Amino acid sequence: MTEEEREEMLQQLLAKQQAGELKPADRFDIPPQDMPVQDASERTKNVNEVATGYTETQARLEAMRCLQCKNAPCIKGCTVRIRINDFVAAIADGEFKKALSIIKENSLLPAMCGRVCPQEVQCQETCTVGKKLKDVSKAVSIGRLERFVADTVEGDEVPYVAPATGKKVAIIGSGPGGIVAASDVRRAGHDVTVFEAFHKAGGVMVYGIPEFRLPKAIVQEEIDVLTKMGVKITYNFIVGRTRTIEQLMKEDGFDAVYIGVGAGLPRFMNIEGESLVGVYSANEYLTRANLMKAYDFGKGADTPIAFSKKVAVIGGGNVAMDSARTALRLGAEKVYLVYRRSEKEMPARVEEVHHAKEEGIEFLILQSPKRIIGDENFNVKAIECLKYELGEPDDSGRRRPVPIEGSEFQIELDTVIMAIGNGSNPLIQQTTPGLEFNKWGNIVVDENCKTSIEGVYAGGDIVSGAATVILAMGQGKTAAAGINEYLAEK
Ligand code: FAD
């Protein structure tokens, strides 16, 4: 469909709507609007965003597919309960500013969530249109619409900040949870300082998720709003090393603390060869490539990264897809994605799997490395893999991968990236007596995100284990409400 044809269709639908003749059948007849993307052969040669965004006509047509269900099942599918039906209706009416303000009632970061939220297992999974068409990919594209308004409406308004209360709050970590917590606590008039270990704010959104999925300028805009609100950000400050939480509270005058340090500790497989040159954790690989801009090494960036020709990424989540696609963009000729279950069990977003395949990444499904083999200089030269089959479901509900004995085979390569998950960094646990953690090293909180220490709240991946941006934001919001209430009574 050309843009002219789309425009003509939109005008006809609007005319019908005005005449009160628009029926659900007309809405079902509107073709789902595909997201325009950079061509696969082109995009692997640059780091620019893959999906380029809806046009205004596409957005309004897509919004008109919404049936405006009375019970709005989409809202129940949204972690932060955005009034989805209302913002989609506003887009259909061409009222983009109104749409954005509806989203912002519940979500501070629509440009990010519209891009990276796993909508297909949240709001879009419960969408009636997708259900009727028996295909979740044909549900109303709520995420793309969210992104459209966030990108289209100009100028980020600086939220109102209440008069100074004289209370000080420390936010540890500047990921999505920390950003939301800082904003909501600052709005209540408290003096807020964000302490961030890196030299840049944004958490995984800047050091992990690549530029081609989430442009860093978008994250920076939100950080700029925080600073315009008067939030102070102290960089290169590692809580637990530079100062402990106890020191912040007892010596530096902070009345409350939010801990949002994420799950930044990479896991390895504990197999032979993991210390060879050319073996990376996905965290290190992505941090070098994204935060430290290693893709520009020699052209202004100082951070080196392996010049890989043949790469194997181990894992099947978003982190694995991001690593594999980054390796391609850094010039690898061949990238394998090695995953020990079947594609059905892959935790990565369907869209990311689709894009990875389009870009030429070879999926080695039901396979897993047994050892990594090095040459005489301790450089990676191959991996030895085992083939697997699926057995009974395990604790996660997914079918357990069972190795097939004697199925070993080798793949020659020079780089291995481990993307099999992240745990929590033990630093806060080691330096904060009295703070309760569970057996996985996650901070224990109540329903208000309050920890075992008075005045200390926590949220995001350090509480739930590696999860999602929207979940971290939701907990940041809950914790901020808890902190505001606590300080109001203090
Ligand atoms: P994080 O984003 O983890 O940030 C924590 C911050 O705290 C970091 O900036 C860190 O430097 C800082 N910090 C850590 N320790 C200290 C300390 N001691 N002192 C001071 N600062 C400290 N989620 C999605 O919803 N969709 C996706 O597509 C998606 N893709 C992902 C891809 C990758 C590669 C990764 C790694 C994760 C992805 N996630 C995705 C998960 C998502 O990014 C996280 O769930 C989310 O960012 C967690 O937010 P958070 O607020 O807990 O903090």
Residues whose N, C-alpha, C, O or C-beta is under 5 A from the ligand:
A	BS01	FAD	V116 C117 P118 I172 G173 S174 G175 P176 G177 G178 F195 E196 A197 F198 G202 G203 V204 M205 G208 I209 F237 I238 V239 G240 G260 V261 G262 A263 N318 V319 D322 G459 G460 D461 I462 A466 A467 T468 V469 I470 A472
